[in-house]
Amino acid sequence: MHLSYCTNVHPAEDLAGIIAQLDTYALPIRRRLDTGVLGLGLWLAAPAAAELAASAADRRRLRRELDVRGLEVVTLNGFPFASFQAPVVKHAVYLPDWTSPERLDYTLNLAAVLTDLMPDSASYGSISTLPLAWRTPWDPTRAAAARKHLDELAQGLDRLAVSTGRTVRVGFEPEPGCLIENTTQAAELLADVDTRWLGVCLDLAHLACAWEEPAAALQRLRAAGVPVVKVQVSAALQADDPGAAAQVLRSYAEPRFLHQTRSRLGPATDDLDEALDRQLPGPWRIHYHVPLHAAPAAPLTSTIPVLREAIHELVTECEHFDVETYTWNVLPPDQRPVDAAGLADGIAAELAFARDLLAAEAAVR
């Protein structure tokens, strides 16, 4: 079992910046956790991935920089293409999607890089990616293009395994508002892909926002033969009485990321502002990744109970668990880290929470 934290919380998008963030964040986090090895769910923007894929020397350099700091990489986040910490991201994070050859090229570049980064002890490497596309526009032409690229992805991963002896698998990550929003849609749209190489990445905040019950969701995927190749350990924001919590919820509405909001009764919006303006009936779950170890501002809660149930189901199902709280820098000001040391402290506390939860589940199996 591998536990990591996802580095898409950091803005660096070139090799020099990526190496610098290892000293600013990853090394202090490892020391705070008092562990010999810290896992990173590395995010490489598309230009950096292309440069590394083209240069064996740069890949060796990055591997050395990781090794000397006691850092390991078995998984990459290939969802954001670039500029994930830009002032405004919103719908741009879904482009290019799987109808585009650029998305295929990016993902195959990541796979090539990962074969040289992951330790020899890893049984496979994983890459998370977007769930095909945002739900609109979608038509048979776009569906055919996406399917062609998924077939080419599987073929490319097969060739890579033959040439390197390393297995890399790609997980499509159900997300609110996308073509694949939940495990029902994942089971339907991914059932006939080549599951030697392709499967799902289950983000536990997204699972909660879909109001899915973890055991039933996992059974649905098993029945369809769709494997879970990666888990993103995350918690969403919950408002049991949105009207009473409206003022606090306004403090979470911010311009960088989409915060898709789902009512248990069915109504849904693509952002928190819209849900507040429309006064959707509650309770709500909001696609806002909140720190695992700390409660959000009252009267809000988080979906940690769903996370616990999901980990119980997944601990024998998957090897890769990646803590992905990318929203640290857009939290309400009183919860936001004031400097790099504060962010490192927060990420270390999340990892400690996840490590203890995973260890407790593994101990009883």
Order of alpha helices (4+ residues) and beta strands (2+ residues): beta-alpha-alpha-beta-alpha-alpha-beta-alpha-beta-alpha-beta-alpha-beta-alpha-alpha-beta-beta-alpha-beta-beta-alpha-beta-beta-alpha-beta-alpha
